[in-house]
Amino acid sequence: MSRFILPGLMFFIFILEGTLFQLVITERFASEIMIVPRFLIVMLVFIGIYLGRWSGALYGLIFGLLFDVVYTDLIGVYMFGFALLGYGFALTYKWLQYSNLTQVTLAFLAVFLFEYYQYGLLQIIGLTEMDHTMFFQHRLLPTLALNGAFAILMVLPMRKLLQYVLKMARFREK
C-alpha cells in the first residue's frame, strides 16, 4: 500500500497544478501578474533529498513527460527539465534531511532555475515575446512567492511521508 502513496500524491498535485489552480489564479489576477504553480518541482526536490538521485530523476522523467503530453505542444521540455532537477537536487546527506531551511531553499532554487530554463528556451525558439523585465516582475517573483510558500507548508509533511515510505521499503526488503 505504501508503494502507491507517493505516486498517488504526485498525480494529485499534477492534476491540481494543471486544472483547478489555473482556474482560481486566472480569475483573480488575469491581467496583472502570472503566477505559475510549480508544486511538482518542489515535490521532486523533496523526493530527491529523501529517496535519492534515481528516484528523483525517475519521478521527474515520468511526470515531466506526462506534463508535456497533457499540457504543452513541445514534447521533452518539461521531461528533461524535471528529470534534471530531480537528479541534480537529490542531495541525500543526513544533515540536509534535518534542515528545513536548506530543503526549502533548494526547492526555491529549483523553481528559480526551471523558470529561467523555460523562459530561455522559449526565447530561443521564439515562442515568447516577453522581455526579461516583464518576465522577472510579472512572472518570476509571483511564481517564486507562491512556490516558496508551498515549500514551507510541505516540508514537514513531506519529511514524515518520505520517512514512512523509506521505512516501509526497508520493511519489504527484509
LOTI-696787 format. One line per field, with one value per residue (C-alpha): residue number from 0; residue in three letters; x, y, z negated. Coordinates in steps of 0.1 Angstrom, whole numbers, always signed. Example, Ala and Ser with C-alpha at 12.3 -4.5 7.8 and 13.67 -1.06 7.14 Angstrom:
2
i	c(0, 1);
aa	c(Ala, Ser);
X	c(+123, +137);
Y	c(-45, -11);
Z	c(-78, -71);
This chain:
174
i	c(0, 1, 2, 3, 4, 5, 6, 7, 8, 9, 10, 11, 12, 13, 14, 15, 16, 17, 18, 19, 20, 21, 22, 23, 24, 25, 26, 27, 28, 29, 30, 31, 32, 33, 34, 35, 36, 37, 38, 39, 40, 41, 42, 43, 44, 45, 46, 47, 48, 49, 50, 51, 52, 53, 54, 55, 56, 57, 58, 59, 60, 61, 62, 63, 64, 65, 66, 67, 68, 69, 70, 71, 72, 73, 74, 75, 76, 77, 78, 79, 80, 81, 82, 83, 84, 85, 86, 87, 88, 89, 90, 91, 92, 93, 94, 95, 96, 97, 98, 99, 100, 101, 102, 103, 104, 105, 106, 107, 108, 109, 110, 111, 112, 113, 114, 115, 116, 117, 118, 119, 120, 121, 122, 123, 124, 125, 126, 127, 128, 129, 130, 131, 132, 133, 134, 135, 136, 137, 138, 139, 140, 141, 142, 143, 144, 145, 146, 147, 148, 149, 150, 151, 152, 153, 154, 155, 156, 157, 158, 159, 160, 161, 162, 163, 164, 165, 166, 167, 168, 169, 170, 171, 172, 173);
aa	c(Met, Ser, Arg, Phe, Ile, Leu, Pro, Gly, Leu, Met, Phe, Phe, Ile, Phe, Ile, Leu, Glu, Gly, Thr, Leu, Phe, Gln, Leu, Val, Ile, Thr, Glu, Arg, Phe, Ala, Ser, Glu, Ile, Met, Ile, Val, Pro, Arg, Phe, Leu, Ile, Val, Met, Leu, Val, Phe, Ile, Gly, Ile, Tyr, Leu, Gly, Arg, Trp, Ser, Gly, Ala, Leu, Tyr, Gly, Leu, Ile, Phe, Gly, Leu, Leu, Phe, Asp, Val, Val, Tyr, Thr, Asp, Leu, Ile, Gly, Val, Tyr, Met, Phe, Gly, Phe, Ala, Leu, Leu, Gly, Tyr, Gly, Phe, Ala, Leu, Thr, Tyr, Lys, Trp, Leu, Gln, Tyr, Ser, Asn, Leu, Thr, Gln, Val, Thr, Leu, Ala, Phe, Leu, Ala, Val, Phe, Leu, Phe, Glu, Tyr, Tyr, Gln, Tyr, Gly, Leu, Leu, Gln, Ile, Ile, Gly, Leu, Thr, Glu, Met, Asp, His, Thr, Met, Phe, Phe, Gln, His, Arg, Leu, Leu, Pro, Thr, Leu, Ala, Leu, Asn, Gly, Ala, Phe, Ala, Ile, Leu, Met, Val, Leu, Pro, Met, Arg, Lys, Leu, Leu, Gln, Tyr, Val, Leu, Lys, Met, Ala, Arg, Phe, Arg, Glu, Lys);
X	c(+0, +28, +42, +12, +11, +38, +28, -8, +2, +23, -6, -30, -6, -2, -39, -43, -14, -28, -65, -82, -53, -52, -89, -85, -54, -65, -99, -83, -51, -57, -42, -18, +6, +12, +15, +27, +24, +55, +44, +57, +92, +90, +79, +107, +133, +119, +118, +153, +166, +150, +149, +180, +190, +175, +141, +141, +151, +126, +97, +109, +110, +76, +57, +77, +66, +30, +31, +45, +18, -11, -4, +22, +30, +67, +75, +106, +109, +93, +105, +142, +138, +120, +144, +174, +161, +151, +185, +205, +189, +189, +213, +208, +230, +217, +222, +202, +173, +171, +175, +141, +156, +180, +153, +130, +160, +168, +131, +131, +163, +149, +118, +140, +163, +134, +116, +148, +153, +118, +120, +154, +143, +111, +131, +155, +127, +107, +76, +76, +78, +81, +111, +133, +120, +84, +92, +111, +84, +52, +60, +92, +86, +50, +58, +87, +64, +37, +61, +82, +51, +41, +76, +74, +40, +50, +85, +74, +45, +68, +95, +71, +56, +90, +104, +74, +79, +115, +106, +81, +105, +131, +104, +95, +132, +135);
Y	c(+0, +24, +20, +39, +68, +88, +83, +90, +122, +133, +126, +145, +175, +172, +174, +202, +222, +220, +224, +237, +260, +276, +285, +301, +321, +334, +346, +369, +381, +377, +409, +419, +390, +355, +330, +296, +268, +245, +222, +192, +207, +213, +177, +164, +182, +166, +132, +135, +146, +116, +89, +96, +107, +79, +82, +120, +116, +88, +108, +138, +119, +104, +135, +157, +135, +135, +173, +176, +153, +168, +205, +215, +213, +207, +172, +169, +204, +195, +159, +170, +199, +179, +149, +171, +189, +156, +143, +174, +185, +150, +156, +127, +139, +132, +167, +180, +158, +175, +211, +225, +258, +241, +220, +250, +269, +241, +239, +277, +275, +246, +266, +297, +276, +259, +292, +306, +274, +275, +313, +309, +280, +298, +329, +309, +291, +323, +313, +342, +379, +387, +408, +400, +428, +418, +382, +390, +413, +398, +361, +351, +369, +359, +323, +322, +336, +310, +280, +292, +293, +258, +245, +260, +244, +210, +205, +188, +167, +155, +146, +124, +109, +101, +87, +64, +54, +46, +26, +6, -1, -13, -35, -51, -58, -80);
Z	c(+0, -8, +27, +41, +17, +33, +69, +60, +42, +72, +96, +74, +73, +111, +116, +90, +106, +141, +137, +106, +96, +130, +128, +94, +102, +137, +123, +98, +114, +151, +164, +136, +129, +140, +111, +122, +96, +98, +70, +88, +88, +51, +45, +68, +47, +15, +31, +43, +9, -9, +17, +38, +73, +93, +76, +81, +118, +124, +109, +128, +161, +156, +145, +169, +198, +185, +182, +218, +233, +214, +212, +239, +275, +272, +260, +239, +224, +190, +192, +195, +170, +143, +146, +145, +114, +97, +103, +96, +64, +49, +21, -3, -31, -66, -78, -49, -58, -91, -79, -69, -58, -34, -19, -13, +1, +25, +36, +41, +62, +83, +92, +100, +123, +140, +147, +163, +182, +196, +203, +221, +242, +253, +261, +283, +301, +304, +287, +262, +268, +231, +222, +192, +170, +176, +170, +138, +123, +135, +136, +118, +85, +80, +90, +65, +38, +43, +46, +17, -5, +8, -1, -36, -41, -27, -42, -74, -60, -32, -56, -76, -44, -28, -61, -62, -26, -33, -64, -46, -17, -42, -58, -25, -18, -49);
